[in-house]
Amino acid sequence: MKHSFSPLPIQQNNDEKVVRMHLAAAYRILAHQKMDDLTYTHLSARIPGSDTYFIYPFGMLFEEVTSSNLLKVSLKGEVLEGEESQYNQTGYVIHGSIYKKRSDVNAIFHLHTVAGIAVSAMDCGLLPLSQFAFHFYNRVSYHAYDSLALENQRQGEKLAQDLGQMKALFLRNHGTLTCGSTIQEAYLYMHFLEQSCRVQCAALSGNQKITLPTHEVCEEAVQDLRDFEPDFGIRDWTALLRRLDRTDPSYRE
């Protein structure tokens, strides 16, 4: 039997129920795209202007996340609502530290994909090899590896400092992180960053001379790409939600 669902509101991002459902959808979409890593990476979202955010319970798979089993956590890492089997220290340090420093950020995605980790370990960093990568030309930061992020004051603050005002960060030898004012913005940046890394790994493995556009062309491309998406991420995100509602709407529970 097919079910019909009303589309999730996009603009009402100050509604806790709506934020929860969009975040649960993000977990499911990334699981479908095989960009999760067992129970070791995490996505979060907060209601704009608040001092709390939502994140999944440590120990769950992305495909198990629903709107109702998300945790509500304070910026200090206190679990205010929901239940977890193990305290997610690294998750709370990373997400809480960034939210404290960036009032414009309402969603954070942190992943450990093979391509993302590979590029994070390259001394050259992300190269402007593809149209995907032009989104990040002179607009990506790097954070040196510092073991597990277990300390708010030292490691968390340094990570947030290294991110600066950027929307994307490579955690050297570790993975990638994107953020946005909305969940769909953080998602689309992560999609483009992952595609950039896959292209770079493929191109550099070909043992051929690489062609790079000029600085002027790259800067023009950044502006053109953003102007092409005035409501950054909404078109693709609503399309992904339609597919999710057709295939597995249980994220809404």
LINZI-V814235 format. One record per helix or strand of 2 or more residues. SS is the DSSP state (h for helix, s for strand). FROM is the first residue (numbers start at 1). TO is the last residue. Records with the same first field share a line. If there is no record, write none. Layout:
SS->FROM-TO ; FROM-TO
This chain:
h->16-32 ; 62-64 ; 89-101 ; 114-120 ; 131-134 ; 152-163 ; 183-204 ; 215-228 ; 234-247 ; 249-252
s->42-46 ; 52-55 ; 71-74 ; 79-81 ; 107-111 ; 141-143 ; 168-171 ; 175-180
